[in-house]
Amino acid sequence: METKETAQGGKTTQKIQLVKGEFTPSEAAHVLMGLIDEKINFHKIQRLQIWEGNHGSKTDQLDGRIQELELEKKKAHEFINITRGLGQKLSINGVLEISVA
């Protein structure tokens, strides 16, 4: 993974090349679904930890984010299925940008 560090307007940012390359539809599905599922699970664990601390806590923000990710997962799956029928490969370029808030 390639990382770059830059300074912009007083903020420090780091870019991490997480995914890059051409993939068959099956490979792309495996990579993308794994990443999305991991993020969904992260939010579910956060929600559970909040609930364990206080059963009356509101987790609307986490619930909303989980729903957004589930929708994105569905969209990605539909897109990959279209390419599967065409016999084409998919190019994925996934860069994470981390900055100091």
C-alpha positions as CSV (number, residue, x, y, z in Angstrom):
1,M,0.0,0.0,0.0
2,E,1.3,3.4,-1.0
3,T,1.0,6.1,1.6
4,K,1.6,9.8,1.1
5,E,1.7,12.6,3.6
6,T,1.0,16.2,2.7
7,A,0.3,19.4,4.5
8,Q,-2.6,21.5,3.2
9,G,-3.8,24.7,4.9
10,G,-2.5,23.6,8.3
11,K,-4.1,20.2,8.1
12,T,-2.1,17.0,7.9
13,T,-3.4,14.4,5.6
14,Q,-2.4,10.9,4.7
15,K,-3.5,8.9,1.7
16,I,-3.5,5.2,1.7
17,Q,-4.0,3.2,-1.5
18,L,-6.2,0.5,-0.2
19,V,-7.3,-1.2,-3.4
20,K,-6.0,-0.8,-6.9
21,G,-6.2,-3.0,-9.9
22,E,-8.4,-4.9,-12.3
23,F,-10.6,-7.7,-11.0
24,T,-13.0,-10.3,-12.3
25,P,-16.5,-9.6,-11.2
26,S,-16.2,-12.4,-8.6
27,E,-13.0,-11.0,-7.2
28,A,-14.4,-7.4,-7.2
29,A,-17.5,-8.7,-5.3
30,H,-15.3,-10.4,-2.7
31,V,-13.2,-7.3,-2.2
32,L,-16.0,-4.8,-2.1
33,M,-18.5,-6.8,-0.1
34,G,-15.7,-7.6,2.4
35,L,-14.9,-3.9,2.9
36,I,-18.5,-2.8,3.2
37,D,-19.4,-5.7,5.6
38,E,-16.4,-4.8,7.8
39,K,-17.6,-1.2,8.0
40,I,-21.2,-2.3,8.8
41,N,-19.9,-4.6,11.5
42,F,-17.9,-1.8,13.0
43,H,-21.0,0.3,13.3
44,K,-23.0,-2.6,14.8
45,I,-20.4,-3.1,17.4
46,Q,-20.4,0.6,18.2
47,R,-24.2,0.5,18.5
48,L,-24.0,-2.5,20.8
49,Q,-21.4,-0.9,23.0
50,I,-23.6,2.2,23.4
51,W,-26.6,0.1,24.2
52,E,-24.7,-1.9,26.8
53,G,-23.8,1.3,28.5
54,N,-27.3,2.7,28.5
55,H,-30.3,0.7,27.1
56,G,-32.1,4.0,26.5
57,S,-29.5,5.5,24.3
58,K,-30.4,6.7,20.9
59,T,-28.4,5.1,18.1
60,D,-30.3,6.8,15.2
61,Q,-27.1,8.1,13.6
62,L,-25.4,4.6,13.6
63,D,-28.6,3.0,12.4
64,G,-28.8,5.5,9.6
65,R,-25.2,4.8,8.6
66,I,-25.7,1.1,8.6
67,Q,-28.7,1.5,6.3
68,E,-26.7,3.7,4.0
69,L,-23.9,1.1,3.8
70,E,-26.5,-1.7,3.2
71,L,-27.8,0.4,0.3
72,E,-24.4,1.0,-1.1
73,K,-23.7,-2.7,-0.8
74,K,-26.8,-3.5,-2.8
75,K,-25.9,-0.9,-5.5
76,A,-22.3,-2.4,-5.8
77,H,-23.7,-5.9,-6.0
78,E,-26.1,-4.9,-8.8
79,F,-23.4,-3.2,-10.8
80,I,-21.1,-6.1,-10.5
81,N,-23.8,-8.5,-11.7
82,I,-24.3,-6.4,-14.8
83,T,-20.6,-6.7,-15.7
84,R,-20.7,-10.4,-14.9
85,G,-23.1,-10.9,-17.8
86,L,-20.9,-8.9,-20.1
87,G,-17.7,-10.8,-19.3
88,Q,-15.7,-7.7,-18.4
89,K,-13.2,-7.0,-15.7
90,L,-13.7,-4.2,-13.2
91,S,-11.1,-1.6,-12.2
92,I,-11.1,-0.6,-8.6
93,N,-9.2,2.4,-7.2
94,G,-9.8,2.8,-3.5
95,V,-7.9,5.6,-1.8
96,L,-8.5,6.4,1.9
97,E,-7.7,10.0,2.8
98,I,-7.1,10.6,6.5
99,S,-6.8,14.1,7.9
100,V,-6.5,15.7,11.3
101,A,-9.8,17.2,12.3
